[in-house]
Amino acid sequence: MPVTRSHIRAAAETYLARHPQERESLAGLTAVLDGPDDPSSRATLPGHVTCSAVVIDRHRRVLHIGHKATGLLLAPGGHGEADRSLLATALREVSEEAGIRPGDLCLTPQFLGTPVDIDVHGIDADPAKGEPSHQHFDFRFAFYVSTEQLPPLRLQDEEVSGAQWLAFADVRSPTLRAKLLDAEAAGLDGQPEPVNASALVYDGYGRYLLHLRDMREGIWEPGVFALLGGGRESGDRCLEGTVRRELAEEAPGLGPVGLTPYAVEEATSVDGLAVPIKVYTARWNGHPDTVDLQEGVLLRWFTPDVLDRLRLSPGLGDLIRRHAAEHPPAGRPPSGRAAERPRQAAGAAMSTRSGVTVVAGVLALHYRILPTDVCEGPSGTATCNYVAQATDGRRWFVKAYPENTDLDAERRALELAEFAALGGVPVPGLRRTQGGDPLATDGGFSVSVTAFAEGAETADSGLYGERWASVGETVGRLHRTLARHPDGPPRRTPSREVCDVARGRQRLERLLARYAKQAPRSAFGAWARDTARERLDGLPAAASMLDALPSTLATQVVHGDLSSLNLMLENEKVAAVIDFRPPAHRSPMWELGRIVLDPRTVLSTPGWPTGLATAVAAYREANPAMPVKDLLTVPRVAAGYLACSVYPLSEPLDDPAAVTPQLEAYGRARHEALGVLCARMDEAEEVLRDLLR
């Protein structure tokens, strides 16, 4: 892509702010910028933008090259191509015409990255190229030679006839000559010096403050841990002023003391220029999360022993180790209020911006995943979820857990998913931390990372067609695999414990007692209270229905929360099983019934008994060890579970904010589906008996 019009306009306005008397002479440039055509295209007439490099050596001489076409001595320069900036065009031209690499040059403190001169000169017509006479608006950028010795010139033979180094007073362009002589009086001497400054912030206890840079194309050192700081601007009186301004802009709230010059480090700019950076040391002992970070994605303390685990800007590890050797820690970091992480109130949601920022940092630090983008993902029941895209194009699903989460239980759940995957169950791959942990924890913020299920959708639209068999086969494979889990083999459990009507009665009675003390505040709350009463009154009938179950049912390690939201489908096939719970023994028939007889499926599919038979047949083929007498119980166990459940009837009291229109519709569907299951129980069981004979 060519240099943008807005970039050229900004460069011109910066120049005119220093030279307002030239605005009239540059009226032609203004007209080009206001016109419809590309300002840097050769085809734009009657004039267009070009760029030149004013290369200054340590003897205050400027490189001129002889152009064969014109016979003139000029600074190296030419037309723009697919350059990211005007300055990049000038660097490319001096490399092509004179063989001087960008790394042999650096910016001058007087002009930095802005034009030293914008010259307007006429170009004769060239019939051979079909070009009429026109004008060049030449943006000229000044560079010092950064090396002790002049770099060897490798002239472009087709266009260049020779080269000369001319003193400022002998520079051939009158406008450039005048500006260089004026700048000489202000210190333009050809001697390279830093025009960037950084802060090496340490706490005196062996920790150093590092900043994770954004992973964006076109910025300097993207996706690495670096020092805070940046480039000098025209308003900075000195480099200490530069670093103070950068800290105030990038990290409001960070108040280091004792800025002291420490070292000059060499770096390379995004355009390949040599960049000497003056490093200042400073002391601070606060918590990084008290800083309102405005650039980058993460600010953290690190000790020298972990630097090898980080992707650092070049030379930074050696710089920190050298400083650490010269300044041994004074002891352990303080544990007082100044060093504490600011905590959220219990249950408070992390803001979108801070969540995205912290996720990006945790991915880089603990997983070596450099995200180019992080956005909010599908919401979880108790978690904040994010989707991150890495530099290699892969996408990752990041689940962030509340502060009060039992992380050991979550680790066991993630490991259970890994175990299921060994049996061929489609489970998104878990990305472990660099230390091999299923979870990463950073300052109280804990996440897990799994592969993103591309192109998949949840099964909450119900089962139909090929979905019945695919879901049945997947759940059968899942249970066959988990039956071999180390937490214990399947066992027979009394049916009254699998579908515990007595516990259901206790839950419903407690819920109704709460409603008696706290009257419903919404229509759904009133419906939930009345439905709880209806469920309680219907428990004797539910108990009678469950008496028809075998005396014992199989229980084993299962998924634990195999709802339609945790089963991902793609083209009517199961693509992923997600969100396992920690290993625990429950009825596999309860789990199978929960997913294949989801209330939305029962209500939207009149032929659900036939679909149920299809799912059970596929389940049996995948898990032939499951007894037939258990398979026959699927609809009865599913109905018994709904009859004894208080979800979501309790939500208006437990979590009113969670009561959305979708939840209300789901709650009503559950209750209605219970009635349909009971009414068609004999039909469903007869279909299963015919299948399983």
ROKOLFI-361984 format. One record per residue (C-alpha): z, y, x; residue in three letters. Coordinates in steps of 0.02 Angstrom, whole numbers, plus 50000, padded with zeros to 5 digits. Layout:
BEGIN
ZYXAla ...
***
This chain:
BEGIN
500005000050000Met 499625017750064Pro 501005030350094Val 501565037149926Thr 501185054649866Arg 503055057949840Ser 503435053250021His 502095065050087Ile 502685079049973Arg 504495076750031Ala 503965077450214Ala 502945093250181Ala 504365101750088Glu 505605097650227Thr 504405105350352Tyr 504105120850245Leu 505975123450226Ala 506005126350415Arg 504365135950419His 504205145250252Pro 502965157350328Gln 501685143050335Glu 501665139450149Arg 500105150150122Glu 499165141950266Ser 499595124850195Leu 498985129050020Ala 497565116650043Gly 498825102750075Leu 499785107749919Thr 498165106749819Ala 497825089249884Val 499585083749839Leu 499375090849664Asp 497675082749642Gly 497245065749568Pro 496645057049727Asp 497605047849863Asp 498135061649987Pro 497975049850137Ser 496285042250094Ser 494765046350201Arg 493785048150040Ala 494865062349975Thr 493925078749997Leu 493885092650045Pro 495355086750149Gly 496645073150174His 498215068850273Val 498235061750449Thr 499655058750573Cys 499915061050759Ser 501245055950886Ala 501915069351003Val 502575058551147Val 503715068051267Ile 504235061151436Asp 505785065451537Arg 504865079451626His 504495088351462Arg 502675083451462Arg 501655078351310Val 500405064051309Leu 498605069151271His 497135057451258Ile 495295061351272Gly 494325057451114His 492565051751154Lys 491885057350986Ala 492435075551005Thr 492735077451191Gly 494425085451150Leu 496155081951222Leu 497295077851075Leu 498925069351036Ala 498625051150984Pro 498385050250797Gly 497285045850651Gly 497155040450471His 498445030750373Gly 498215012450330Glu 499465000750248Ala 500915010150330Asp 502645011850254Arg 502805030250303Ser 501935044750389Leu 503015041750542Leu 502475023450544Ala 500665029150542Thr 500965040050696Ala 501805025350786Leu 500385013550745Arg 499095025950806Glu 499945028850975Val 500105010050996Ser 498265007150957Glu 497555021651057Glu 498735022451206Ala 499595005451207Gly 501345012851194Ile 502455001551088Arg 503685008950961Pro 505095000951061Gly 504655012451209Asp 504995027751101Leu 506465035651010Cys 506745050450895Leu 507215067550961Thr 508845075650902Pro 507925091850863Gln 506645084650741Phe 507315067350698Leu 506075059050579Gly 505315075150511Thr 503665083150567Pro 503745095050715Val 502105102750657Asp 500845101450516Ile 499165107250580Asp 497595111150480Val 495965108850572His 494155106450524Gly 493145090650552Ile 491265091850574Asp 490115082150462Ala 489655064650521Asp 488005059250443Pro 488125042050523Ala 489705038650422Lys 489125048350271Gly 490575060450289Glu 490365079050251Pro 491345092250344Ser 493145092350286His 494945096250340Gln 496355086150412His 498145090450369Phe 498935082750523Asp 500785078250514Phe 501435077650693Arg 503015068250740Phe 503945070550904Ala 504585055751006Phe 505455054251173Tyr 504985040451294Val 506545029551287Ser 506275020151451Thr 506725026151626Glu 504955023351686Gln 503425028651590Leu 502685013951497Pro 500965008751562Pro 499545015751458Leu 498285003651384Arg 496925014951317Leu 495775010251176Gln 494115009951269Asp 492995011951116Glu 493765028551065Glu 494785035251212Val 494075041851376Ser 495685045451471Gly 497455052251460Ala 498465066751530Gln 500285072051524Trp 500345090851495Leu 501835102751505Ala 502385111151345Phe 501525127351398Ala 499885118051421Asp 499865108451257Val 498125110551184Arg 498615113551003Ser 499215131550984Pro 500335128050834Thr 501135112950918Leu 501325122251084Arg 502275136451000Ala 503475124650912Lys 503825114451067Leu 504205129951171Leu 505385136251037Asp 506245119251029Ala 506385118651219Glu 507535133551210Ala 508575123751083Ala 508755108651197Gly 507135098751181Leu 507205091951359Asp 506435074551353Gly 508085065851387Gln 508445052151258Pro 510115053251170Glu 510895044851018Pro 510385051250848Val 511355037850754Asn 513235035250747Ala 514345021050687Ser 516205018250663Ala 517085003250738Leu 518565003350619Val 520034992250668Tyr 521824990450608Asp 522714987550773Gly 523164969850718Tyr 521574961250776Gly 520484964750623Arg 518844974250614Tyr 518024981750460Leu 516244975750430Leu 514994980650298His 513734968550222Leu 512094977850203Arg 510964976350052Asp 509584963250056Met 508164974950012Arg 506434975950087Glu 506114991050196Gly 507914995250245Ile 508634994050419Trp 509474977350459Glu 509494970250282Pro 510754956750237Gly 511824957650395Val 513614962450430Phe 513634978950522Ala 514704994250558Leu 514755008650437Leu 513715023350494Gly 511945029950496Gly 510695042550559Gly 510975060550604Arg 510375073650479Glu 509845091450512Ser 511475098450443Gly 512585088150560Asp 513285098950700Arg 513655083850809Cys 513695064950802Leu 515535064750754Glu 515015075150605Gly 513665062150569Thr 514885047650565Val 516135057350459Arg 514775061750334Arg 514145043850329Glu 515895036950297Leu 516165049550157Ala 514495045050077Glu 514525026150101Glu 516375022450080Ala 517375035549983Pro 519215031249998Gly 519085025250177Leu 520115037250283Gly 520075031650464Pro 521005042050592Val 520725045550776Gly 518825045250790Leu 518505042550975Thr 516855039751068Pro 516825021851132Tyr 515085015651177Ala 513225018151158Val 512325002951087Glu 510464999751076Glu 509614994750914Ala 507874994150840Thr 507355003650685Ser 506364996650540Val 504825004650620Asp 505194996750789Gly 505865012550873Leu 507235011551003Ala 508845018050924Val 510305022351037Pro 511885022450929Ile 513475031350977Lys 514945020550923Val 516615028750881Tyr 518235019150861Thr 519455023550723Ala 521055016150649Arg 521365011350468Trp 522464998050386Asn 522044998750201Gly 521284985450090His 519384986050079Pro 519414984349890Asp 520235001449876Thr 518615008749946Val 517285014349823Asp 515835006449918Leu 514215015849879Gln 513005006549992Glu 512894988050032Gly 513764973949942Val 515394970050031Leu 516724977650144Leu 517934965650228Arg 519134963650374Trp 518654950550504Phe 519464944050662Thr 518414940450818Pro 518624921650800Asp 517564921050640Val 516124931850700Leu 515054916750746Asp 515034912050562Arg 514254928550511Leu 512514935450521Arg 512844951050625Leu 511794965650679Ser 511194962650859Pro 512524965150992Gly 513934968350867Leu 514884952350906Gly 514954956351092Asp 515484974351055Leu 516944968750945Ile 517504955351068Arg 517484967951210Arg 518524980251111His 519724966351057Ala 519974961251238Ala 520374979251284Glu 521534981751134His 522594966051102Pro 523314965150925Pro 525044972550900Ala 525594958550784Gly 525204952850607Arg 524404964750481Pro 525664973650370Pro 525984966450197Ser 526454982750116Gly 525624991249969Arg 524294999850075Ala 523594983050129Ala 523624974849958Glu 522094971149854Arg 522084980949690Pro 522334968449551Arg 521624968249376Gln 522704966849225Ala 522784949049160Ala 521234944849062Gly 520344960949110Ala 518484958749139Ala 517744963649304Met 516464977449286Ser 514644972349300Thr 514364982549457Arg 515904976549550Ser 515594958449498Gly 513814958749560Val 514364967149721Thr 515734954649759Val 514644939649714Val 513284945549834Ala 514574947349972Gly 515384930449941Val 513684921849944Leu 513264929350111Ala 514964926650189Leu 515424909250127His 513744901150089Tyr 512514909850206Arg 511484913850053Ile 510704931050073Leu 510354937149896Pro 508914948749858Thr 509524950649680Asp 511104946549582Val 511214948949394Cys 512344943549253Glu 511974926349185Gly 512384917349022Pro 514184920648976Ser 515464906748989Gly 516974903048882Thr 518184908749017Ala 517084913049165Thr 515914927049217Cys 514244919649267Asn 512884926549379Tyr 511144921749437Val 510704925549618Ala 509004924749700Gln 508984921349887Ala 507754926950019Thr 506904909850015Asp 506514912049829Gly 507804899349767Arg 508944904249624Arg 510784899749614Trp 512004899349468Phe 513654907349517Val 515204904549411Lys 516644916749441Ala 518354910549385Tyr 519794920849312Pro 521284923849425Glu 522414911449334Asn 521184896849350Thr 521824880149414Asp 520644879449563Leu 521144861749612Asp 520634855849438Ala 518984865049454Glu 518674856749622Arg 518954839749543Arg 517744844349403Ala 516394849349528Leu 516664833449626Glu 516514823449464Leu 514814831349436Ala 514294826449613Glu 514864808649575Phe 513814808249415Ala 512294814149512Ala 512454798649624Leu 512054788149470Gly 510464797649431Gly 511204809549303Val 510244826149310Pro 511604837449379Val 511184853949467Pro 511564852049652Gly 513214859349709Leu 513104871349856Arg 514684869149958Arg 515384882750069Thr 515104882850255Gln 516794874150270Gly 516294860650145Gly 517354866949999Asp 516654865549822Pro 517374882949788Leu 517424899049886Ala 518914910749870Thr 518884928349938Asp 520314940249904Gly 520764932049738Gly 518944930749682Phe 518394912549666Ser 516654905749632Val 515644889749629Ser 513784889349665Val 512524876949596Thr 510644876249589Ala 509924886049443Phe 509114874949310Ala 507394883049307Glu 506464882849141Gly 507874874149046Ala 508744879348885Glu 510334873648801Thr 510294860448665Ala 511114871648535Asp 509514871948433Ser 509884853948384Gly 509114836848417Leu 507424831148350Tyr 505914821348406Gly 506024814648583Glu 507674823648612Arg 508654809748525Trp 508134796248648Ala 508234807548801Ser 509994813148759Val 510574795448717Gly 509874788548881Glu 510664802648983Thr 512384800548905Val 512274781548928Gly 511824783749111Arg 513244796449129Leu 514544784649056His 513904769649154Arg 514094779749315Thr 515794787249274Leu 516464769949229Ala 516444766849417Arg 517404782649459His 518914780249574Pro 520104787349442Asp 520074770749356Gly 518974758249261Pro 518734758449072Pro 520184751948969Arg 520544748048787Arg 521594761148698Thr 522354760248523Pro 521174768848401Ser 522584779148327Arg 522774787348499Glu 520914791048513Val 520864799348342Cys 522684805048327Asp 522924810748147Val 524774813948175Ala 524394826448315Arg 523054834148207Gly 524334836748069Arg 525534845148190Gln 524174857048254Arg 523634861848078Leu 525424864648021Glu 525804875648172Arg 524224885648142Leu 524644888447959Leu 526404893848007Ala 525644907048121Arg 524494913047982Tyr 526024914447869Ala 526824926347995Lys 525234935948035Gln 524054938947890Ala 522194937647931Pro 521354954147972Arg 519574948847938Ser 518554939147814Ala 518294925347942Phe 520164924847976Gly 520504922347791Ala 519174908747783Trp 519924900347937Ala 521664900247859Arg 521034893047696Asp 519994880047787Thr 521514874847889Ala 522444871847725Arg 520974861647660Glu 520944851447820Arg 522804848047809Leu 522634842447629Asp 521184831147679Gly 522084822347822Leu 522654807347716Pro 520834803947672Ala 520364805947855Ala 521734793647904Ala 521074781247777Ser 519314783347846Met 519944780248024Leu 520874764547971Asp 519164755947969Ala 519014757948158Leu 519334742948272Pro 521124741948330Ser 520624747648504Thr 519224758048576Leu 518564759748753Ala 519164774748852Thr 518604779949026Gln 518224794949135Val 516964805749040Val 516134822749058His 517524830648955Gly 516574844848873Asp 514844838048831Leu 514384850848700Ser 512634857048661Ser 512934872148774Leu 513234860748923Asn 511664850348901Leu 510054858448964Met 508364853148897Leu 506594856048958Glu 505114850448852Asn 506254839548745Glu 506924830348898Lys 508664832448972Val 508504843449126Ala 510324846049173Ala 512104841449126Val 513294855649173Ile 515104861349164Asp 516064845249190Phe 517944844649163Arg 519164836549286Pro 519194817449276Pro 520184811249125Ala 520104795849012His 519374799148840Arg 518304789748716Ser 516474788848770Pro 516034786648585Met 516884803148547Trp 515834811248683Glu 514214803148624Leu 514564808048443Gly 515024825748492Arg 513294829048564Ile 512134818548454Val 513044823348293Leu 513224841648335Asp 513544850948170Pro 511934860748185Arg 510944844748204Thr 511804836448056Val 511484851447944Leu 509694855047998Ser 509024837248009Thr 509104827147847Pro 508554811547941Gly 509974812448066Trp 510574794448035Pro 508894788048099Thr 508994800048247Gly 510754793848282Leu 510094775948288Ala 508744781248412Thr 510034789648524Ala 511224774748517Val 509814762648559Ala 509354772948713Ala 511204774148758Tyr 511424755248745Arg 509914752048856Glu 510624763648989Ala 512414757248971Asn 512334739148912Pro 514164736148956Ala 514764746348807Met 515314734348669Pro 514334734348506Val 515914736548404Lys 516214753148494Asp 514424759148469Leu 514614756448281Leu 516064768848278Thr 515094784248335Val 514924793048164Pro 516704788448110Arg 517484794648273Val 516454810648264Ala 517044814148086Ala 518864810248131Gly 518784822348278Tyr 518134836448165Leu 519454832648033Ala 520884834648158Cys 520184849648253Ser 520834867448237Val 519384875248334Tyr 518804888648297Pro 520044890948154Leu 521344896948277Ser 520234909848364Glu 520644924648247Pro 522434923048310Leu 522164916648488Asp 520724927748541Asp 520074939748407Pro 518814947248529Ala 517974930148542Ala 517584929748356Val 515754934348356Thr 514504931648214Pro 513864916648311Gln 515614909048322Leu 515904912248137Glu 514284903248094Ala 514724888848208Tyr 516464887148131Gly 515754886347955Arg 514424873848014Ala 515764862348086Arg 516704861947923His 515144859047820Glu 514544845447939Ala 516194836347918Leu 515844834847733Gly 514064828647765Val 514654815547891Leu 515954808747771Cys 514724808447625Ala 513394798947724Arg 514554788247830Met 514074771647749Asp 512224775547768Glu 512414780147953Ala 513424764547993Glu 512194753347900Glu 510754760248007Val 511774756648164Leu 512214739048107Arg 510364735348078Asp 509994741748252Leu 511384732548342Leu 511254715548259Arg 
***
